[in-house]
Amino acid sequence: WAASTVADFLQQFLVAYRAIKAADPSAKIIGPSLSAFSDYPGQYGAHEPDLVTFLNFAAAHGLHLAAVNWHEIGDSLGQQPRDDPNLPEIIEDHVAEARALIAARPALGRPQVWVNEYGRPSDYEIPGWTLGDLAALQDAGVDQAGRSCWPEAVPGGAAFDDCRAPTLDGLLADNASLPRADYWVYATYAHMTGTVVSSRSSDATIPVLATRPSGHQVLAMIGRDVGCLPDANQACAMAHAAATTAPGPPDPPVRVAVGVHLPWSGRSANVTISLIQPTWLPLAVPPVVFRGSLPVVSGLLVLPLSSVADGQVYVVTITRR
């Protein structure tokens, strides 16, 4: 690998593609599985091509890919929380650019867009960042994506590797018996069936996802993804050590006003809010922090979240009365 070049990468891919198709013409082949999204030569080293170079090569050689894919796992840590430019929302920019590059090369056909892995070492176990990734992948219309896994060190315990330990890539405690906070983000996401509700945020660090499981209910998650939180993710401290930086203090909590246009009439609605805290400790069930009725004015329910801290996720269930 150390002596390989971009030309070697492309030639190897071509040889493998042709060998697979010769053995099974119906086989579906994906690529290039870049270690990071890049769109100009040399952006991430001299051993693998950027996406533009790869797609030009694939089009010129008649390669019909089932999917184009890359990783979204790069860290770019600074001393302050907002020094990291790799916010989850950048996934949407990358996907939009990839689709435009594919569309400009009709010879490629209509491959899907996959993200091999998402979740950076410094934040992949922080609920607010996980929600940010899921929201970005959902909004970008990514066809498939896989959660990353990284080495860990439980405070006061031995280091282990989430890729090999029975932790569901860090969603369970290291003994695989209890869920962690991040588990509940995925558990809620799994229940977000029905119709996806259009949602947007005025702040890139406040991700939101919402669905209508039924005609009389809205299920939403609202979170915050600003910085790396060592208390919630030991991999954060490890990543900072590798980057030779020290994590700065977390951003202070902020007040978030959430407006929900309800798809039904009425003067009030039943609301339940649970809170997923960014913690390393096992979390049996996210606690309910509010349960009651809130007013609806002209079809709009305003949900004030008075103190949203970095890394938190609020799970909101709104039901017609």
N, C-alpha and C positions, 0 to 999 in steps of 0.2 A: 504493500500500500504506500509506503513512504516514497517509493520511486515511481509510482504510477502517475499518469497524466490524465487530463480530460479526454484526450483521444483514446487512451486505453479503456477508460470507463465506457465511452460510447461504442467502441468496437466490441467490447465484452457483452454489452447489452444487445447489440445487433446479432452476435453469434448465438447468444442464448435464446433470443426471440425466434430466430429462424429454426433452431433445433427443436424448440417446443412446438412450433407450428408444424414442423415436418412430422413430429410424432403424433400430434393431435391438432388438426386444423381448427377444431372448435374451441381450443383452449383460450381462456381469457387471461391476458397479460396486462399487468399494471406497471407503472414506473413514473419517474425515475427514483422515487423514495429518497429525495434529497434530505440531508441532515438538517437543513434549515431552508426557508424560502429565500431564494436569491434570483435576481433578474438581470445581472450583468456579470461578465466573466471575472473570476477571481474574488468575488465578494466573500466567499467563505472557504478560501484555500484553493490549492492548485490541483486537487485530486478528483474533484467531482464537478460536473458542469453546472452552470446556472440553468434556470428553467427555459429561458429563451433559446439558449444554445441547444438544449436537449430537444425541445419541440421542433426547432428547425431541422435537426438531424432526423428525428422521427418522421417528419413530413416528407423530407427528401428521400427517405428509404422506404416509404410506404408502410410504416409501422402503424397498425390500428390498435390502439390501446383501449382496454376496458375502463381504465381510470388513470388519471394523473395524480400523483401524490407527493407529499413532503411532510416534514416534521415541524411542529410549532412548539419547541421546547427551549428556545434560546433565552439565556439570562443576560441581562446587561445592567448589573447592579451598581448603584452609586451610594453615597453615604446617607442621602435623604430618601424617604419613601418615594417621592415623585421623581427621583432621578432615573427610575427604570422606565424606558420608553416602550417596553414590550408588554403593553396592556393587552388584555384579551381582544379588545376591539380591532387590533391590527390584523387579526385573522380575517375579518371581513374585507379589509383592503387587499390582502393577499389573494383571497378567493376571487374577488372581482377582477383583479389583474390577470389571474390565471385563466379565468373564463374568457376574457377579452383576447388573450394570447391564443387560446385554442380556437376561438371563433375566427381569428384572422388567418388560420391555416386550415382550410376546409379539408385538406387531404387527411387530417387526423380523425375525421369523423366527429362523433359526439361522445367523447369519453366522460365518465363521471369525475368528480373531484373528491378525493379522499385526503384526510389528514391522518398520517400514520400514528402520530402520538401528539397529544396536547398536554400542557401542564408542565411548567418549568420547575426545576429543583427547589427554588426558593419559595414557591407559593402553591404547589400542586395539592397540598393538604389543608389549605386555608379555604373555608367554605365560600367566602365572598369571591375569591378568585376562581374557584371551580364554577360557581354560578356565572361569572363573567365569561369563562370559556364556553360553557354550554349555551349561553345566550348568543354569543358571537357565532358559534357554529350553526345554531338554529337560524339566526337572521341571515347568515351567508348562504344558507341552503346547501351546506356540505352533505354529500351523499352518505359518507361513512367516516367515522373518527374513532380513535382509540385512546384511552387514558394512559398516561405514562406511568412509570414506576421508577423509584430511585432508592439509593441506600438511605438508611435512617439510623438514628441513635436515640432510643427512648431515654429521657432524663433519668439518670441513676441506673440505667441498664446497659446491656451489651448492644453493640451495633449489629444491624442485620439488613438484609436487602429485600425491599418490598417486591422485587421481581421474582424472588424465590420463596420468601416466607408466605405462609398461608393467610395473608392479610387482605386479599382482594385489591392489590395495588394500593395498600395503605388505608383502605376503608374500614378495616377491622383492627382491633388491638393486636399486639404482636402474638398473643396466645390464640387469636382467631375466635374468641368467645364473645366479644362485645363489640358493638359498632362504635366508630369514632364520629366526630361531628360531620365530616365530609360525607359519610355514608348517608346521612339524612337529606343532603342535597340531591343525591341520586335517587333515593327512595321517593322523595317528593316528585322529582322529574318523571319517574316511572309512572306516577299516578296522574300526570298532566296529559290526560287523554282528551279526546273530543276535538274541538276547533281551536287552533292557535289564535290568540287575541293579539292584534297589532299593539305593540307597546314601544315606547321610546323614553329616553332619559335626557335631561338637559345637561347632564354631567357624565363624561365618559367613564368615570369611576363608580357610577351607580348603575349596575346592570339590573335588568328586569326581564322576567319571563312570565307569560300568563296564558292560560287556556280556559276554555269553557267545557268542562267535562259533561255538562248537561245544560239544558236551556235555562235552568234556574240556579246555576252556580258558576262562580269564577274562582279559579285557583291560581295564585300568583306567588312568585318569589322575588324579593327585592334585596339586594346586597350592596356591598362596597368592596372595591378592590384597588387599594392605593399602594400599599407597600408590603414589605416582607416582615413577618411577625415571628421572631424567634420563639416566643412563648407558645405559639400555636403550631409551629413547624420547625423541628430541629434541623431539617434540611436547609432552612433559611440561613442559620448560623454557619452550616457547613459550606453553603454556596458563597456566603460573604467571605469566609476564610479563604476559599479558592480564588476569589476575586481580589483578595487583599484589601477589602474595605470593611468598615464596621457599620452595622445597621443603625440608622438614625432613629430618633424617637418617633412613635407612631403619630399619624395625623389625629387631631382631636375629633371627637364625634361631631356629626353635623345633623341638622334638622332636615328631614326630607318630607315633602308634601307629595302624596301620591293621589292622582285623580283617576277614577275608574268610571268610564261610561258604561253603565249597566244595560244589558240587552233586554230589560224588562221594566215595566212601570211600577211605581210605588214610592212612598214617602220615606221609607227606611229599609235597611237590610241588616241581616244578622252577619256579624263579622267575628272571626276567630283568628288570632295572630299568635304564632309560635316563633320562638327565637332560637336560631342555631348559632351558638357562640364559637369563635375560633379558638379551640382548645385541643390539646393533645390528649386530655383525659377521655376515657370512654364516656359516651353519652347514651344512656339507655333510651331516653325519649326527649326530644326538645320540649322545654317547658312552655306552657301557654302563658302569654303575658297580657292578653286581652281577650275577653269574650263578652260580647254585648251587641247592642243595636246602635247603628249610626245613621244620621239623616241622609236622605237622597234628595237633591235639588235639581229639577229639570234633567233627571236621568243621571246626574253626576254625584258620585260618592267621593268625598275627599277624606283621605286617610292620613292623618298627621303622624309621622314617626319622629318623635322629638329628639332622639339621640341614637343615630346610626353610626356605630364605630367601625373602623377598618376591619375587614374580614368577616363581619357578621352577615347573616342571611335571615330575613324575616319571611316566614311562610304565612300567607294570607288566604283565608277561605271566606268568600262572600256568598251568602245564600239568600235567596228571595224569601221574604217573610210571608 
